[in-house]
Amino acid sequence: MSQAQQPSSPDYAYAFQDSPDVETIALIEQLPDRWGRMPPLCRAMLVETGRFLQRNGITAAGRFLNRQGLNVGLIGVTSSGSLATDLAFATTLSQSMNQASPALFGYTLANIPLAETANHFGLTGPVYAIMESSANPLQTAILEGKRLLGTQEGISFMLACTFDHIPDLTFSRQITLNLALVYKDDENHPGLS
């Protein structure tokens, strides 16, 4: 059906760094201006999407897929949404209304990691998050991508993903991401990984 990839950086250390290493930056071509205020899940989504697109030869002509004439969408399934960011924002809010972080507030919607990724890579197709706890969330995202490819004209292909940052009492690095390419006709796209 579609090809999936497990992330190769399971600790996502770069997502917790204000200045990631050169190799990480190379995966996304350049750091977005908002990197410093992005929560770790947004950073991880961006970098792992860049890694995935590079591994599949999709960004060989540059990171902006729309400038290559491609209309690509991104569907993500999440069980926790922006909960880690919501809790961090609530912590600043609990100090006082004047201490509430406007930088965090902008990232308290589940679709924001997908939107930041779409903006960075020029994804102009459908981009949205599905909140769901299921046994196989990547399969849910792939099926939604297939549905969109079957009902909307002009979409080159879809990226399907799962993304979560499960908070714990220490807000440790519990990020999970999985990505897949979804084509209308999988037979014409062999060898993707």
Secondary structure in CASP SS format (residue, H / E / C, confidence):
PFRMAT SS
TARGET T0000
AUTHOR 0000-0000-0000
METHOD secondary structure of the structure
MODEL  1
M C 1.00
S C 1.00
Q E 1.00
A E 1.00
Q E 1.00
Q C 1.00
P C 1.00
S C 1.00
S C 1.00
P C 1.00
D C 1.00
Y C 1.00
A H 1.00
Y H 1.00
A H 1.00
F H 1.00
Q C 1.00
D C 1.00
S C 1.00
P C 1.00
D C 1.00
V H 1.00
E H 1.00
T H 1.00
I H 1.00
A H 1.00
L H 1.00
I H 1.00
E C 1.00
Q C 1.00
L C 1.00
P C 1.00
D H 1.00
R H 1.00
W H 1.00
G H 1.00
R H 1.00
M C 1.00
P C 1.00
P H 1.00
L H 1.00
C H 1.00
R H 1.00
A H 1.00
M H 1.00
L H 1.00
V H 1.00
E H 1.00
T H 1.00
G H 1.00
R H 1.00
F H 1.00
L H 1.00
Q H 1.00
R H 1.00
N C 1.00
G C 1.00
I C 1.00
T C 1.00
A C 1.00
A C 1.00
G C 1.00
R C 1.00
F C 1.00
L H 1.00
N H 1.00
R H 1.00
Q H 1.00
G C 1.00
L C 1.00
N C 1.00
V E 1.00
G E 1.00
L E 1.00
I E 1.00
G E 1.00
V E 1.00
T E 1.00
S C 1.00
S C 1.00
G C 1.00
S C 1.00
L H 1.00
A H 1.00
T H 1.00
D H 1.00
L H 1.00
A H 1.00
F H 1.00
A H 1.00
T H 1.00
T H 1.00
L H 1.00
S H 1.00
Q H 1.00
S C 1.00
M H 1.00
N H 1.00
Q H 1.00
A C 1.00
S C 1.00
P H 1.00
A H 1.00
L H 1.00
F H 1.00
G C 1.00
Y C 1.00
T C 1.00
L C 1.00
A C 1.00
N C 1.00
I H 1.00
P H 1.00
L H 1.00
A H 1.00
E H 1.00
T H 1.00
A H 1.00
N H 1.00
H H 1.00
F H 1.00
G C 1.00
L C 1.00
T C 1.00
G C 1.00
P C 1.00
V E 1.00
Y E 1.00
A E 1.00
I E 1.00
M E 1.00
E C 1.00
S C 1.00
S C 1.00
A C 1.00
N C 1.00
P H 1.00
L H 1.00
Q H 1.00
T H 1.00
A H 1.00
I H 1.00
L H 1.00
E H 1.00
G H 1.00
K H 1.00
R H 1.00
L H 1.00
L H 1.00
G H 1.00
T H 1.00
Q C 1.00
E C 1.00
G C 1.00
I C 1.00
S C 1.00
F E 1.00
M E 1.00
L E 1.00
A E 1.00
C E 1.00
T E 1.00
F E 1.00
D E 1.00
H E 1.00
I C 1.00
P C 1.00
D C 1.00
L C 1.00
T C 1.00
F C 1.00
S C 1.00
R C 1.00
Q C 1.00
I E 1.00
T E 1.00
L E 1.00
N E 1.00
L E 1.00
A E 1.00
L E 1.00
V E 1.00
Y C 1.00
K C 1.00
D C 1.00
D H 1.00
E H 1.00
N H 1.00
H C 1.00
P C 1.00
G C 1.00
L C 1.00
S C 1.00
END
